[in-house]
Amino acid sequence: YALLREKPSVKYEFIHENRSQFRVEKMCSVLGVSKSGYFKWLKRPKSDRQKQHEKLSQEILQTHLEFNQRYGSVKIAKTLNKRGVEVSERTVSRIMTKNQWRSCTVKKFKATTNSKHQHPVSENVLDRQFKASKPNQLWVADITYIPTNEGWLYLATVMDLYSRKIIGWAMNKTMTKELVTSALKMAYKR
């Protein structure tokens, strides 16, 4: 609805970005602009401001990729300013948001194992002998956590040492005994 109130150039930009999904003629009709106006807009020479904006977008993307997509708008703006490109954090943030460039945050490793406890410790049956002579003779399990678009998830896996294949797995937002038993149940059912 807000797009209907925008000036024609914004509507033309929307039409251009969505031309692979919808017919240009239909979008022009819905947005209340002429098809000939869209094609004139498409053929017009780029203004100096547009050229400058495209160059800045390329520099932001290049910096974003240079730091393995770990830098957000604040660090990218600081980096570009150090390199002699005057840009505000707000401008970088706006361009990154428009292009859907997001930084991948990496949490600092935190040791979660407490070895100083009074609980019973199971015997090391394998004693670092990881060779199996037949399937389902030796299984090993592990838990790790991985970043996803929905946040961090715990992954529990069970591997058959003979085939070295994962035969059971489970994922959850929390590390619970149900996570481990689900992975073991999947392996057992195979």
WOFEN-V418629 format. One record per pair of residues at least 6 apart in sequence whose ideal C-beta (glycine too) atoms are under 7 Angstrom apart, sorted by the first residue. I is the first residue (numbers start at 0). GAP is how many residues later the second one is. D is the distance in whole Angstrom. If there is no record, write none. Layout:
BEGIN
((I/GAP/D) (I/GAP/D))
END
This chain:
BEGIN
((2/8/7) (2/11/6) (2/28/7) (3/27/7) (3/28/7) (7/25/5) (7/29/6) (8/32/7) (10/20/5) (10/22/5) (11/21/7) (11/26/5) (11/29/4) (14/9/6) (14/12/5) (14/13/7) (14/16/7) (14/23/6) (15/26/7) (17/9/7) (23/11/7) (23/14/6) (24/10/6) (27/6/6) (27/7/5) (27/10/6) (55/31/6) (55/39/7) (56/38/5) (56/42/7) (58/21/6) (58/26/6) (59/16/6) (59/32/6) (59/35/6) (59/36/7) (60/40/7) (62/8/7) (62/13/5) (62/16/6) (62/17/6) (63/7/6) (63/12/6) (63/37/5) (68/34/6) (68/35/5) (69/33/6) (69/34/6) (69/36/6) (70/8/7) (70/32/6) (71/31/4) (72/16/5) (72/19/4) (72/20/4) (72/23/5) (73/15/5) (75/16/5) (76/10/6) (76/11/6) (76/12/4) (76/15/5) (79/7/5) (80/6/7) (125/12/7) (129/31/6) (131/6/4) (131/29/4) (131/30/4) (133/28/6) (134/25/6) (134/27/5) (134/28/6) (135/24/6) (136/25/6) (137/23/4) (138/19/6) (138/20/7) (138/21/6) (138/22/7) (138/48/7) (139/19/5) (139/21/6) (140/15/7) (140/16/7) (140/17/5) (140/42/7) (141/15/6) (142/11/6) (142/13/5) (142/32/6) (143/11/5) (144/7/5) (144/8/7) (144/9/5) (144/10/7) (145/7/6) (145/9/6) (152/18/5) (152/19/7) (152/20/6) (153/17/7) (153/18/5) (153/20/7) (153/21/5) (153/25/6) (154/14/7) (154/16/5) (155/13/7) (155/14/5) (155/23/5) (155/24/5) (155/27/4) (156/9/5) (156/12/5) (156/26/6) (157/9/6) (157/10/4) (157/25/5) (157/26/6) (157/29/4) (158/6/7) (158/7/5) (158/8/7) (159/7/5) (166/20/4) (166/23/5) (167/15/4) (167/16/6) (167/18/4) (167/19/3) (168/14/5) (168/17/7) (169/9/5) (169/12/4) (169/13/4) (169/16/7) (171/7/5))
END
